[in-house]
Amino acid sequence: MPVWKLLFFAFFNALLVASSLAPALNYTGINASSPNDPSIEAPLRRDYFFVGGNYVLNETDGGHIFVNQLYVEKLTPANGANQSYPLVFFHGGGISGTQWLNTPDNRLGWASYFANQGYEVYLVDTWGVGRSSDESLTPTRIGSTAEIAELGFTSPEKFTPLPYYQAQLHTQWPGNGSMGDPIFDAFFASFLPLILGDRDENVMRTSGCALLERIGPSVIISHSIGSQNGYLVTDGCPQYVEGHVSVEGDTTPFAAYDGAPPMPTRAFGLTDVPLVYDPPVTDASQLIQANTTGYQYINGSISAFPCIAQANSSTSPPRQLVNIAKAPILHLTGQASVHITYDQCLIAFLRQAGVAVDWVKLADVGITGNGHFSMLEKNNLQIASYVNGWIQNLTATPTA
C-alpha cells in the first residue's frame, strides 16, 4: 500500500479515537446559548408590532411623545395556523412575555408548544414592563427579590418553618431553586421593574381591547397578576374573548395575600378601577364586603387564608359581573403553590358574581408537585396539554 494511504488511514483512525474519547457537547439547559445549539423551539414566523397608545405633549422637551402602547410579538407556525382562534398571552408581574418562550433550563415553552398545535400566538408585554415601558418610569417597583422568588416560586419546600403547609409538596422546579444555581439565575435574570395601579389597569383594558379589535376573537392565557389583564379585557370588550385560561390568577377579591394579614386592595373586587356590574357600581363603597371564612392550619402551618366576598342579603344581593360572565374561564392552581391556600376565595367571588369558572386543582387531574410558575416547571407540557384540551372543547362549541 502506498505510504500516503497508510498516513491517511492512520490520521483517520486517530480522529475516530479522539472523538470517541472527547466528552459529548452539552447543548441542554443554560448551555443552549452556544451558536452551535440545535434549537428546540418550534419553527415559526415572527413579527412584532405596537398597539394602542396616544400622543402627549412632553413639556420638558417641548415636543410630542407616544405613550400607553403595548408591545406584541406575533408567532405564526411555519406552515400556517389552523386553529379556530389565536391565543393572547399575558405574563405575570415583574417579568415579561419571555415567560412563555423556552424555560430557564431551555426546554420547550408554552409559546412553541401551542404553535406546534397550530395556534397563532400573541405575546404581550404588559404596560409598564419590558418593551411596553412607561415614558416616565414612575412609580415603579421591583418585580421581586431573589429571596422572595425562592420562598414563593422556586423552592418554598426548603424553608423552615414552611411558609405554608402545602409547600412541602413542591417537586417540579428544575434545579435546586436557589441563588447560584444556573437555572435559578437564568430565571431570575428575566425579572424587571413593573408599574401597578389605576393607570396600568386602564391602559391594559384600552390597549388590550385595541389588540383584540385588530386580531379578532381570541382565547386569553394569563398568569398571576397578568390574569387581571384578562379580566379587564373581557370586561372592556367581551365580544372578542372566546375564553380565558387563568394560571394561578393573582386577583383575589378585595385583598392581596403577599403577607399576613391580607392587605386591602382591588376595591372593585378584581381590580382597582371600575368594572361593569349589574346593578351598576359607580363607587367602590357600593360593593359591600363580608368575610366568609377564617384561617386554617395543619401542623402549625397555614393551609388556607380567610376569604372576602360580597355581602349577600335579601335586600342587597351580590352584584353581577355581566361582561366578565360572557366568557368561560379555566382557572388552574398548582398542588404546592401558595395559591392553593387562597384561590378558593377568587373562585367563590366569581361564582357569586355570576361568572362560570372551571376551577381545576392540578393534583385532582393527576398533575402533581407544581408551584406558581408551572409553565416553566418540569411537567410544563403536561399542563399545556390539559389547557389545549380545554380550549379544544371550548372552541368546538363557540360562545354566543
C-alpha positions as CSV (number, residue, x, y, z in Angstrom):
1,M,0.0,0.0,0.0
2,P,1.4,3.4,-0.9
3,V,2.8,5.4,2.0
4,W,0.2,8.2,1.5
5,K,-2.6,5.8,2.0
6,L,-1.1,4.5,5.2
7,L,-0.7,8.0,6.6
8,F,-4.3,8.8,5.6
9,F,-5.8,5.8,7.4
10,A,-3.6,6.4,10.4
11,F,-4.8,10.0,10.6
12,F,-8.5,9.0,10.1
13,N,-8.3,6.3,12.8
14,A,-6.7,8.9,15.2
15,L,-9.7,11.2,14.6
16,L,-12.2,8.4,15.4
17,V,-10.4,7.5,18.6
18,A,-10.2,11.2,19.7
19,S,-13.9,11.8,19.0
20,S,-14.8,8.7,21.0
21,L,-12.8,9.8,24.0
22,A,-13.9,13.5,23.9
23,P,-16.8,14.5,26.1
24,A,-20.2,14.9,24.4
25,L,-21.1,18.5,23.8
26,N,-23.9,19.6,26.1
27,Y,-26.4,21.9,24.5
28,T,-29.1,21.4,27.2
29,G,-30.3,24.0,29.7
30,I,-28.3,27.2,30.0
31,N,-25.6,25.8,27.7
32,A,-28.0,26.3,24.8
33,S,-26.7,29.8,24.2
34,S,-23.9,28.3,22.0
35,P,-24.1,29.3,18.3
36,N,-24.0,25.6,17.5
37,D,-27.0,24.8,19.6
38,P,-29.7,22.9,17.8
39,S,-32.8,24.9,18.9
40,I,-35.7,23.0,20.4
41,E,-38.2,25.8,19.6
42,A,-41.0,25.4,17.1
43,P,-40.4,26.5,13.5
44,L,-42.1,29.9,13.4
45,R,-42.5,33.1,11.5
46,R,-42.0,36.0,13.9
47,D,-43.5,39.6,13.6
48,Y,-43.9,42.3,16.2
49,F,-45.9,45.5,16.5
50,F,-47.2,48.0,19.0
51,V,-50.9,48.5,19.6
52,G,-52.9,51.2,21.4
53,G,-51.4,54.4,22.7
54,N,-51.6,58.1,22.0
55,Y,-49.5,61.2,21.6
56,V,-49.0,63.6,24.6
57,L,-47.0,66.8,24.8
58,N,-43.8,66.4,26.7
59,E,-43.5,69.9,28.3
60,T,-39.8,69.3,29.3
61,D,-38.7,68.8,25.7
62,G,-41.5,70.9,24.0
63,G,-42.5,68.0,21.7
64,H,-44.9,65.1,21.5
65,I,-44.2,61.6,22.6
66,F,-46.2,58.4,22.2
67,V,-47.4,56.7,25.4
68,N,-49.7,53.8,26.6
69,Q,-48.8,51.5,23.8
70,L,-48.3,47.7,24.2
71,Y,-45.5,45.7,22.6
72,V,-46.8,42.5,21.0
73,E,-44.9,39.6,19.4
74,K,-46.8,37.5,16.9
75,L,-45.6,33.9,16.4
76,T,-47.1,32.0,13.4
77,P,-46.5,28.3,12.8
78,A,-44.2,27.8,9.8
79,N,-47.0,26.0,7.9
80,G,-49.6,28.5,9.0
81,A,-52.2,28.5,11.8
82,N,-55.1,26.0,11.6
83,Q,-56.9,26.6,14.9
84,S,-60.2,28.5,15.2
85,Y,-58.9,31.3,17.4
86,P,-55.5,32.9,18.2
87,L,-54.1,32.8,21.7
88,V,-53.1,36.0,23.5
89,F,-50.7,35.6,26.4
90,F,-50.5,38.0,29.4
91,H,-47.4,37.3,31.6
92,G,-47.2,37.6,35.4
93,G,-45.9,40.5,37.5
94,G,-42.3,41.6,37.3
95,I,-41.4,39.6,34.2
96,S,-42.2,40.0,30.5
97,G,-43.5,38.0,27.6
98,T,-40.3,35.9,27.6
99,Q,-42.1,33.9,30.3
100,W,-43.9,32.0,27.6
101,L,-40.8,31.2,25.5
102,N,-38.3,28.5,26.3
103,T,-37.9,27.6,30.0
104,P,-34.9,28.7,32.1
105,D,-33.3,25.2,31.5
106,N,-34.1,25.5,27.8
107,R,-36.9,23.1,27.4
108,L,-39.8,23.8,25.1
109,G,-42.0,26.6,26.4
110,W,-45.8,27.2,26.0
111,A,-45.4,29.5,23.1
112,S,-43.7,26.8,21.0
113,Y,-46.0,24.1,22.3
114,F,-49.2,25.9,21.2
115,A,-47.6,27.0,17.9
116,N,-46.9,23.3,17.3
117,Q,-50.6,22.7,17.9
118,G,-51.4,25.1,15.1
119,Y,-52.3,28.2,17.0
120,E,-51.3,31.8,16.1
121,V,-49.6,33.1,19.3
122,Y,-49.5,36.7,20.5
123,L,-47.2,37.5,23.4
124,V,-47.9,40.8,25.1
125,D,-45.6,42.8,27.3
126,T,-47.8,44.4,30.0
127,W,-47.8,48.2,30.0
128,G,-45.0,49.5,32.3
129,V,-42.9,46.4,31.7
130,G,-40.2,45.5,29.1
131,R,-40.8,46.9,25.7
132,S,-44.2,48.4,26.8
133,S,-42.4,50.6,29.4
134,D,-43.9,53.8,30.8
135,E,-42.4,57.0,29.5
136,S,-41.8,58.4,33.0
137,L,-40.8,55.1,34.7
138,T,-42.6,56.1,37.8
139,P,-43.9,54.9,40.1
140,T,-42.0,51.6,39.5
141,R,-41.4,48.8,42.0
142,I,-39.2,45.8,41.8
143,G,-40.8,42.7,40.4
144,S,-39.3,40.6,43.2
145,T,-36.1,39.9,45.1
146,A,-34.3,36.7,44.7
147,E,-35.2,35.7,48.3
148,I,-38.9,36.3,47.5
149,A,-38.6,34.2,44.4
150,E,-37.0,31.3,46.3
151,L,-39.6,31.5,49.0
152,G,-42.7,31.9,46.8
153,F,-41.8,30.3,43.5
154,T,-38.8,28.0,43.1
155,S,-38.0,26.3,46.5
156,P,-40.6,27.0,49.2
157,E,-40.2,23.4,50.4
158,K,-36.7,24.1,51.7
159,F,-37.7,26.7,54.2
160,T,-38.1,26.1,58.0
161,P,-40.7,26.7,59.1
162,L,-42.7,26.1,55.9
163,P,-44.2,29.3,54.5
164,Y,-47.5,27.3,54.1
165,Y,-48.3,23.6,54.7
166,Q,-48.6,22.6,51.0
167,A,-45.1,23.9,50.2
168,Q,-43.6,20.6,51.2
169,L,-45.2,19.0,48.1
170,H,-43.2,21.1,45.6
171,T,-41.1,18.9,43.4
172,Q,-41.3,20.2,39.8
173,W,-38.9,23.1,39.7
174,P,-35.8,22.3,37.5
175,G,-32.6,22.7,39.5
176,N,-32.4,23.5,43.2
177,G,-34.3,26.7,43.0
178,S,-31.7,28.8,44.9
179,M,-29.4,31.7,44.1
180,G,-26.2,30.5,42.4
181,D,-28.0,27.6,40.7
182,P,-27.6,28.4,37.0
183,I,-31.3,27.6,36.2
184,F,-32.5,29.8,39.0
185,D,-30.1,32.6,37.9
186,A,-31.4,32.3,34.3
187,F,-35.0,32.6,35.7
188,F,-34.3,35.5,38.0
189,A,-32.4,37.4,35.3
190,S,-35.7,37.8,33.5
191,F,-37.3,39.9,36.3
192,L,-37.9,43.5,35.6
193,P,-39.4,46.6,37.4
194,L,-43.1,47.0,37.0
195,I,-45.8,49.5,37.5
196,L,-49.1,48.7,39.2
197,G,-52.2,50.9,39.8
198,D,-55.1,52.6,38.2
199,R,-53.2,53.8,35.1
200,D,-51.8,50.4,34.4
201,E,-55.2,48.8,34.6
202,N,-56.9,51.5,32.4
203,V,-54.1,51.2,29.8
204,M,-54.3,47.4,29.7
205,R,-58.1,47.5,29.2
206,T,-58.0,50.1,26.5
207,S,-54.9,48.9,24.6
208,G,-55.7,45.2,25.2
209,C,-59.0,45.7,23.6
210,A,-57.3,47.6,20.7
211,L,-55.2,44.4,20.2
212,L,-58.3,42.1,20.1
213,E,-60.2,44.5,17.8
214,R,-57.2,44.2,15.4
215,I,-56.8,40.4,15.5
216,G,-60.4,39.3,16.2
217,P,-61.9,36.9,18.7
218,S,-59.2,35.2,20.8
219,V,-58.6,32.9,23.7
220,I,-56.6,34.6,26.5
221,I,-54.0,32.7,28.6
222,S,-52.7,34.6,31.6
223,H,-50.6,34.1,34.7
224,S,-50.6,35.6,38.2
225,I,-51.2,39.3,38.2
226,G,-51.5,39.1,34.4
227,S,-54.8,37.4,34.9
228,Q,-56.1,40.8,35.9
229,N,-55.5,41.9,32.3
230,G,-57.5,39.0,31.1
231,Y,-60.5,40.2,33.3
232,L,-60.0,43.8,32.3
233,V,-60.1,43.0,28.6
234,T,-63.1,40.7,28.9
235,D,-64.8,43.5,30.8
236,G,-64.0,46.0,28.2
237,C,-64.6,44.1,25.0
238,P,-66.3,40.7,25.8
239,Q,-67.3,40.3,22.2
240,Y,-63.6,39.5,21.4
241,V,-62.9,37.0,24.2
242,E,-63.8,33.4,23.5
243,G,-62.4,32.1,26.7
244,H,-59.8,32.9,29.4
245,V,-57.3,30.4,30.9
246,S,-56.0,31.9,34.2
247,V,-52.9,30.1,35.6
248,E,-53.0,31.0,39.3
249,G,-54.6,34.3,38.6
250,D,-53.5,36.8,41.3
251,T,-56.8,38.7,41.5
252,T,-58.0,37.6,44.9
253,P,-61.0,39.8,45.7
254,F,-60.5,42.9,47.8
255,A,-57.2,41.8,49.2
256,A,-53.6,40.9,48.4
257,Y,-52.2,37.8,50.0
258,D,-48.5,38.7,49.8
259,G,-48.3,38.5,53.6
260,A,-50.3,38.0,56.7
261,P,-52.7,39.5,57.3
262,P,-54.0,40.1,53.8
263,M,-53.7,43.8,52.7
264,P,-56.8,45.6,51.3
265,T,-56.6,46.3,47.6
266,R,-58.7,45.8,44.4
267,A,-61.6,47.9,45.7
268,F,-63.8,46.8,42.8
269,G,-63.3,43.2,43.6
270,L,-60.9,42.1,40.9
271,T,-59.4,45.5,40.1
272,D,-58.7,49.0,41.4
273,V,-60.7,50.5,38.5
274,P,-64.4,50.2,37.9
275,L,-65.9,47.1,36.3
276,V,-69.3,46.5,34.6
277,Y,-71.6,45.3,37.3
278,D,-75.4,44.8,37.3
279,P,-76.7,46.8,39.2
280,P,-74.1,49.3,38.1
281,V,-71.3,50.3,40.5
282,T,-70.2,53.9,40.4
283,D,-68.3,53.9,43.6
284,A,-66.4,51.1,45.2
285,S,-68.3,51.7,48.5
286,Q,-71.4,50.2,46.8
287,L,-69.7,46.8,46.9
288,I,-70.5,45.7,50.4
289,Q,-67.8,43.3,51.6
290,A,-68.2,40.4,54.0
291,N,-65.7,37.9,55.5
292,T,-66.8,34.4,54.7
293,T,-64.1,32.1,56.0
294,G,-61.2,32.2,58.6
295,Y,-57.6,31.0,58.7
296,Q,-56.9,27.3,58.6
297,Y,-53.8,25.5,59.8
298,I,-52.3,22.0,59.5
299,N,-49.5,21.0,61.9
300,G,-48.9,24.7,62.8
301,S,-48.5,25.8,59.1
302,I,-51.1,27.9,57.4
303,S,-53.1,25.9,54.9
304,A,-55.9,28.4,53.9
305,F,-56.4,32.1,54.2
306,P,-59.7,33.9,55.0
307,C,-61.9,34.9,52.1
308,I,-63.8,38.2,51.4
309,A,-66.9,38.2,49.2
310,Q,-69.8,40.5,48.5
311,A,-72.3,40.7,51.3
312,N,-75.5,38.8,50.5
313,S,-78.9,39.7,51.8
314,S,-82.5,39.7,50.6
315,T,-82.4,43.5,50.2
316,S,-78.9,43.6,48.7
317,P,-78.0,40.5,46.6
318,P,-74.5,40.3,45.1
319,R,-73.9,42.4,42.1
320,Q,-73.2,40.5,38.9
321,L,-70.1,40.9,36.6
322,V,-72.2,40.8,33.5
323,N,-69.4,41.3,30.9
324,I,-66.8,39.1,32.5
325,A,-69.5,36.4,32.7
326,K,-69.8,36.3,28.9
327,A,-66.5,34.3,28.5
328,P,-65.8,30.8,30.0
329,I,-62.9,30.7,32.4
330,L,-60.5,27.9,33.3
331,H,-58.6,28.6,36.5
332,L,-55.6,26.4,37.3
333,T,-54.0,26.0,40.8
334,G,-50.8,24.1,41.5
335,Q,-50.7,21.5,44.3
336,A,-47.7,23.1,46.0
337,S,-48.2,26.7,45.2
338,V,-49.1,29.3,47.8
339,H,-52.2,29.9,45.6
340,I,-53.7,26.6,46.9
341,T,-54.2,28.5,50.2
342,Y,-56.4,31.3,48.7
343,D,-57.6,30.7,45.2
344,Q,-60.8,29.4,46.6
345,C,-61.6,33.0,47.6
346,L,-61.4,34.1,43.9
347,I,-63.5,31.2,42.7
348,A,-66.2,31.9,45.3
349,F,-66.3,35.6,44.4
350,L,-66.6,34.9,40.6
351,R,-69.3,32.4,41.0
352,Q,-71.2,34.7,43.4
353,A,-71.0,37.4,40.7
354,G,-72.5,35.1,38.1
355,V,-69.2,34.1,36.3
356,A,-68.9,30.4,35.2
357,V,-65.4,29.2,36.1
358,D,-63.9,25.7,35.8
359,W,-61.5,25.6,38.8
360,V,-59.0,22.8,38.3
361,K,-56.6,22.0,41.1
362,L,-53.9,20.3,39.1
363,A,-53.4,17.5,41.6
364,D,-57.1,16.5,41.1
365,V,-56.3,15.6,37.4
366,G,-53.0,13.8,38.3
367,I,-50.6,16.7,37.8
368,T,-48.7,17.0,41.0
369,G,-45.9,18.9,42.6
370,N,-46.3,22.3,40.9
371,G,-45.6,25.8,42.3
372,H,-46.6,29.2,41.0
373,F,-44.6,29.1,37.7
374,S,-46.0,25.8,36.4
375,M,-45.4,26.8,32.8
376,L,-41.7,26.7,33.5
377,E,-41.5,23.6,35.6
378,K,-40.5,20.1,34.6
379,N,-44.1,18.9,33.7
380,N,-45.0,22.2,31.9
381,L,-46.0,20.4,28.7
382,Q,-48.3,18.1,30.6
383,I,-50.2,21.1,31.9
384,A,-50.1,22.8,28.4
385,S,-51.7,19.6,27.0
386,Y,-54.5,19.8,29.6
387,V,-55.1,23.5,28.7
388,N,-55.2,22.6,25.0
389,G,-57.8,20.0,25.7
390,W,-60.0,22.6,27.5
391,I,-59.6,25.1,24.6
392,Q,-60.5,22.4,22.0
393,N,-63.7,21.6,23.9
394,L,-64.4,25.3,24.2
395,T,-63.9,26.1,20.5
396,A,-65.9,23.1,19.5
397,T,-69.0,25.0,20.8
398,P,-68.2,28.7,20.4
399,T,-69.7,31.2,22.8
400,A,-72.8,33.1,21.7
